Amino acid sequence: MSHIPSDLKYAKSHEWLKVAADGTATVGITDYAQNTLGDITYVQVNAKVGAALKAGEPFGTVESVKAASDLYAPAAGTVVEVNKALDSAPETINKDAYGSGWMLKLKLANPAEADNLLSAEDYGKIAG
């Protein structure tokens, strides 16, 4: 059973979103996703600081010993930070998907858009 924190929002494509009070949000992939992928060997975040992303738009790729998967923005916003530590330590996602394994931070275009994402309970029905 995957760990699904109740304070996050989730995309059907297995990204999570944590919205801060100031309207910024941290984005990563879920514990279920990293578990399904297996040992993560490479992460490429194509979105640069200052780039505007639309909800559902690809922002990078994660590769493992099993597969490669595209990463999708769970909400629209402007990239304010990219986790460069993953360049040299992509396995961090396997160890701490909801903490130091985050991928990027967005200044949300519309923080209320996060309400369109899945709750932990609803995501659990998909990810089990």
C-alpha atoms as an extended CHARMM CRD file, in Angstrom:
* protein
*
       128  EXT
         1         1  MET       CA              0.0000000000        0.0000000000        0.0000000000  PROA      1               0.0000000000
         2         2  SER       CA              1.3630000000        3.3830000000       -1.0180000000  PROA      2               0.0000000000
         3         3  HSD       CA              1.6440000000        6.3070000000        1.3550000000  PROA      3               0.0000000000
         4         4  ILE       CA             -0.8550000000        9.0530000000        0.3770000000  PROA      4               0.0000000000
         5         5  PRO       CA             -0.5950000000       12.1980000000        2.5340000000  PROA      5               0.0000000000
         6         6  SER       CA             -3.9750000000       13.8140000000        3.1820000000  PROA      6               0.0000000000
         7         7  ASP       CA             -2.6730000000       17.4050000000        2.9450000000  PROA      7               0.0000000000
         8         8  LEU       CA             -1.7750000000       17.1290000000       -0.7660000000  PROA      8               0.0000000000
         9         9  LYS       CA             -3.7600000000       17.2390000000       -4.0030000000  PROA      9               0.0000000000
        10        10  TYR       CA             -3.2020000000       14.6550000000       -6.7250000000  PROA      10              0.0000000000
        11        11  ALA       CA             -3.3750000000       14.4220000000      -10.5130000000  PROA      11              0.0000000000
        12        12  LYS       CA             -4.5990000000       11.2660000000      -12.2350000000  PROA      12              0.0000000000
        13        13  SER       CA             -1.1590000000       11.1990000000      -13.8990000000  PROA      13              0.0000000000
        14        14  HSD       CA              0.3840000000       10.5790000000      -10.4080000000  PROA      14              0.0000000000
        15        15  GLU       CA              1.8430000000       14.0040000000       -9.6360000000  PROA      15              0.0000000000
        16        16  TRP       CA              1.1730000000       15.6500000000       -6.2780000000  PROA      16              0.0000000000
        17        17  LEU       CA              0.7070000000       19.3140000000       -5.4630000000  PROA      17              0.0000000000
        18        18  LYS       CA              1.2510000000       20.9900000000       -2.0970000000  PROA      18              0.0000000000
        19        19  VAL       CA             -0.1270000000       24.5220000000       -1.9890000000  PROA      19              0.0000000000
        20        20  ALA       CA              1.4130000000       27.0140000000        0.4280000000  PROA      20              0.0000000000
        21        21  ALA       CA             -0.4570000000       29.9750000000        1.9410000000  PROA      21              0.0000000000
        22        22  ASP       CA              1.3450000000       32.3940000000       -0.4060000000  PROA      22              0.0000000000
        23        23  GLY       CA             -0.0120000000       30.6890000000       -3.5480000000  PROA      23              0.0000000000
        24        24  THR       CA              3.1650000000       28.8030000000       -4.4090000000  PROA      24              0.0000000000
        25        25  ALA       CA              2.9830000000       25.0600000000       -4.8470000000  PROA      25              0.0000000000
        26        26  THR       CA              5.4990000000       22.2430000000       -4.7160000000  PROA      26              0.0000000000
        27        27  VAL       CA              5.1680000000       19.4600000000       -7.3130000000  PROA      27              0.0000000000
        28        28  GLY       CA              6.4960000000       15.8970000000       -7.3450000000  PROA      28              0.0000000000
        29        29  ILE       CA              5.4440000000       12.3550000000       -8.1770000000  PROA      29              0.0000000000
        30        30  THR       CA              3.5910000000       10.1540000000       -5.7450000000  PROA      30              0.0000000000
        31        31  ASP       CA              4.9070000000        7.2860000000       -3.6840000000  PROA      31              0.0000000000
        32        32  TYR       CA              2.7300000000        4.9900000000       -5.8040000000  PROA      32              0.0000000000
        33        33  ALA       CA              4.3610000000        6.3100000000       -9.0130000000  PROA      33              0.0000000000
        34        34  GLN       CA              7.9280000000        5.9310000000       -7.7550000000  PROA      34              0.0000000000
        35        35  ASN       CA              7.0860000000        2.4530000000       -6.4460000000  PROA      35              0.0000000000
        36        36  THR       CA              5.6160000000        1.4240000000       -9.7980000000  PROA      36              0.0000000000
        37        37  LEU       CA              8.6090000000        2.8130000000      -11.7080000000  PROA      37              0.0000000000
        38        38  GLY       CA             11.1760000000        1.0890000000       -9.4980000000  PROA      38              0.0000000000
        39        39  ASP       CA             14.7010000000        2.4440000000       -9.0760000000  PROA      39              0.0000000000
        40        40  ILE       CA             14.7400000000        5.9300000000      -10.5730000000  PROA      40              0.0000000000
        41        41  THR       CA             17.9090000000        6.5230000000      -12.5650000000  PROA      41              0.0000000000
        42        42  TYR       CA             17.3140000000        9.9060000000      -14.2310000000  PROA      42              0.0000000000
        43        43  VAL       CA             15.0960000000       12.9610000000      -13.8770000000  PROA      43              0.0000000000
        44        44  GLN       CA             14.8900000000       15.6880000000      -16.4880000000  PROA      44              0.0000000000
        45        45  VAL       CA             12.8860000000       18.8050000000      -15.6770000000  PROA      45              0.0000000000
        46        46  ASN       CA             12.6040000000       20.7440000000      -18.9440000000  PROA      46              0.0000000000
        47        47  ALA       CA             10.7540000000       23.6820000000      -17.4130000000  PROA      47              0.0000000000
        48        48  LYS       CA             13.0610000000       26.5640000000      -16.5280000000  PROA      48              0.0000000000
        49        49  VAL       CA             12.5630000000       29.1920000000      -13.8370000000  PROA      49              0.0000000000
        50        50  GLY       CA             10.2020000000       31.8230000000      -15.2420000000  PROA      50              0.0000000000
        51        51  ALA       CA              8.4460000000       29.4190000000      -17.6210000000  PROA      51              0.0000000000
        52        52  ALA       CA              4.6440000000       29.4620000000      -17.6000000000  PROA      52              0.0000000000
        53        53  LEU       CA              3.0750000000       25.9990000000      -17.4820000000  PROA      53              0.0000000000
        54        54  LYS       CA             -0.5050000000       25.0540000000      -18.2570000000  PROA      54              0.0000000000
        55        55  ALA       CA             -2.2980000000       22.3710000000      -16.2570000000  PROA      55              0.0000000000
        56        56  GLY       CA             -1.6390000000       19.0080000000      -17.8980000000  PROA      56              0.0000000000
        57        57  GLU       CA              1.3780000000       20.2990000000      -19.8440000000  PROA      57              0.0000000000
        58        58  PRO       CA              4.4940000000       18.0810000000      -19.7720000000  PROA      58              0.0000000000
        59        59  PHE       CA              7.3800000000       19.5900000000      -17.8000000000  PROA      59              0.0000000000
        60        60  GLY       CA              9.8980000000       16.7610000000      -17.8500000000  PROA      60              0.0000000000
        61        61  THR       CA             10.6480000000       13.0530000000      -17.7430000000  PROA      61              0.0000000000
        62        62  VAL       CA             11.5050000000       10.5250000000      -15.0850000000  PROA      62              0.0000000000
        63        63  GLU       CA             13.3450000000        7.3240000000      -16.0280000000  PROA      63              0.0000000000
        64        64  SER       CA             13.8280000000        4.1230000000      -14.0850000000  PROA      64              0.0000000000
        65        65  VAL       CA             15.1930000000        0.6660000000      -14.6480000000  PROA      65              0.0000000000
        66        66  LYS       CA             11.6670000000       -0.3300000000      -15.7830000000  PROA      66              0.0000000000
        67        67  ALA       CA             10.3150000000        2.6040000000      -17.8150000000  PROA      67              0.0000000000
        68        68  ALA       CA             10.3490000000        6.2750000000      -18.7200000000  PROA      68              0.0000000000
        69        69  SER       CA              7.3730000000        8.4850000000      -17.9150000000  PROA      69              0.0000000000
        70        70  ASP       CA              6.4630000000       12.0510000000      -18.7550000000  PROA      70              0.0000000000
        71        71  LEU       CA              5.8020000000       14.4850000000      -15.9270000000  PROA      71              0.0000000000
        72        72  TYR       CA              2.7580000000       16.7600000000      -16.1400000000  PROA      72              0.0000000000
        73        73  ALA       CA              1.9750000000       20.0190000000      -14.3860000000  PROA      73              0.0000000000
        74        74  PRO       CA             -0.9840000000       19.3800000000      -12.0630000000  PROA      74              0.0000000000
        75        75  ALA       CA             -1.9510000000       23.0810000000      -12.1720000000  PROA      75              0.0000000000
        76        76  ALA       CA             -1.1000000000       26.1930000000      -14.1810000000  PROA      76              0.0000000000
        77        77  GLY       CA              1.5960000000       28.5230000000      -12.9290000000  PROA      77              0.0000000000
        78        78  THR       CA              5.0390000000       30.0370000000      -13.3430000000  PROA      78              0.0000000000
        79        79  VAL       CA              8.0930000000       27.9970000000      -12.3890000000  PROA      79              0.0000000000
        80        80  VAL       CA              9.9010000000       29.6470000000       -9.4690000000  PROA      80              0.0000000000
        81        81  GLU       CA             12.3340000000       26.8510000000       -8.5760000000  PROA      81              0.0000000000
        82        82  VAL       CA             13.6060000000       23.5310000000       -9.9410000000  PROA      82              0.0000000000
        83        83  ASN       CA             15.1070000000       20.8620000000       -7.6640000000  PROA      83              0.0000000000
        84        84  LYS       CA             18.6310000000       20.6980000000       -9.1140000000  PROA      84              0.0000000000
        85        85  ALA       CA             19.6650000000       18.1420000000       -6.4700000000  PROA      85              0.0000000000
        86        86  LEU       CA             17.8090000000       15.4910000000       -8.4910000000  PROA      86              0.0000000000
        87        87  ASP       CA             20.3210000000       15.9180000000      -11.3500000000  PROA      87              0.0000000000
        88        88  SER       CA             22.9740000000       14.1010000000       -9.3430000000  PROA      88              0.0000000000
        89        89  ALA       CA             20.7070000000       12.1010000000       -7.0060000000  PROA      89              0.0000000000
        90        90  PRO       CA             17.5120000000       11.0310000000       -8.8380000000  PROA      90              0.0000000000
        91        91  GLU       CA             17.0950000000        8.1370000000       -6.3910000000  PROA      91              0.0000000000
        92        92  THR       CA             16.0360000000       10.7610000000       -3.8230000000  PROA      92              0.0000000000
        93        93  ILE       CA             12.5360000000       10.3720000000       -5.2850000000  PROA      93              0.0000000000
        94        94  ASN       CA             12.5080000000        6.6930000000       -4.2970000000  PROA      94              0.0000000000
        95        95  LYS       CA             13.6260000000        7.5470000000       -0.7770000000  PROA      95              0.0000000000
        96        96  ASP       CA             11.4770000000       10.6370000000       -0.1150000000  PROA      96              0.0000000000
        97        97  ALA       CA              8.8450000000       11.2200000000       -2.8260000000  PROA      97              0.0000000000
        98        98  TYR       CA              6.9220000000       13.7790000000       -0.7430000000  PROA      98              0.0000000000
        99        99  GLY       CA              9.9070000000       15.5620000000        0.7800000000  PROA      99              0.0000000000
       100       100  SER       CA             13.3550000000       16.1030000000       -0.7300000000  PROA      100             0.0000000000
       101       101  GLY       CA             12.2290000000       14.3060000000       -3.9210000000  PROA      101             0.0000000000
       102       102  TRP       CA             10.1010000000       17.2760000000       -5.0530000000  PROA      102             0.0000000000
       103       103  MET       CA             10.6650000000       18.3830000000       -8.6630000000  PROA      103             0.0000000000
       104       104  LEU       CA              9.5960000000       21.9830000000       -9.0710000000  PROA      104             0.0000000000
       105       105  LYS       CA              7.8170000000       24.8730000000       -7.4240000000  PROA      105             0.0000000000
       106       106  LEU       CA              5.1580000000       26.9800000000       -9.1110000000  PROA      106             0.0000000000
       107       107  LYS       CA              3.5740000000       30.3440000000       -8.4200000000  PROA      107             0.0000000000
       108       108  LEU       CA              0.0300000000       29.2370000000       -9.1700000000  PROA      108             0.0000000000
       109       109  ALA       CA             -1.9060000000       31.2330000000      -11.7480000000  PROA      109             0.0000000000
       110       110  ASN       CA             -5.0980000000       30.4340000000       -9.8500000000  PROA      110             0.0000000000
       111       111  PRO       CA             -4.6710000000       28.6880000000       -6.4610000000  PROA      111             0.0000000000
       112       112  ALA       CA             -8.3400000000       27.6150000000       -6.5630000000  PROA      112             0.0000000000
       113       113  GLU       CA             -7.4450000000       25.3990000000       -9.5420000000  PROA      113             0.0000000000
       114       114  ALA       CA             -5.9360000000       22.9600000000       -7.0190000000  PROA      114             0.0000000000
       115       115  ASP       CA             -9.5150000000       22.1700000000       -5.9790000000  PROA      115             0.0000000000
       116       116  ASN       CA             -9.9530000000       20.4400000000       -9.3630000000  PROA      116             0.0000000000
       117       117  LEU       CA             -7.3790000000       17.8180000000       -8.3810000000  PROA      117             0.0000000000
       118       118  LEU       CA             -8.0280000000       14.5970000000       -6.4950000000  PROA      118             0.0000000000
       119       119  SER       CA             -8.1390000000       14.4020000000       -2.7240000000  PROA      119             0.0000000000
       120       120  ALA       CA             -5.9770000000       11.7790000000       -0.9730000000  PROA      120             0.0000000000
       121       121  GLU       CA             -9.0620000000        9.5950000000       -0.5830000000  PROA      121             0.0000000000
       122       122  ASP       CA             -9.9600000000        9.8130000000       -4.2670000000  PROA      122             0.0000000000
       123       123  TYR       CA             -6.3660000000        9.2800000000       -5.3760000000  PROA      123             0.0000000000
       124       124  GLY       CA             -6.2140000000        6.2110000000       -3.1290000000  PROA      124             0.0000000000
       125       125  LYS       CA             -9.0020000000        4.6540000000       -5.2190000000  PROA      125             0.0000000000
       126       126  ILE       CA             -6.6980000000        4.9080000000       -8.2500000000  PROA      126             0.0000000000
       127       127  ALA       CA             -3.3820000000        4.1130000000       -6.5790000000  PROA      127             0.0000000000
       128       128  GLY       CA             -4.6430000000        1.6680000000       -3.9770000000  PROA      128             0.0000000000
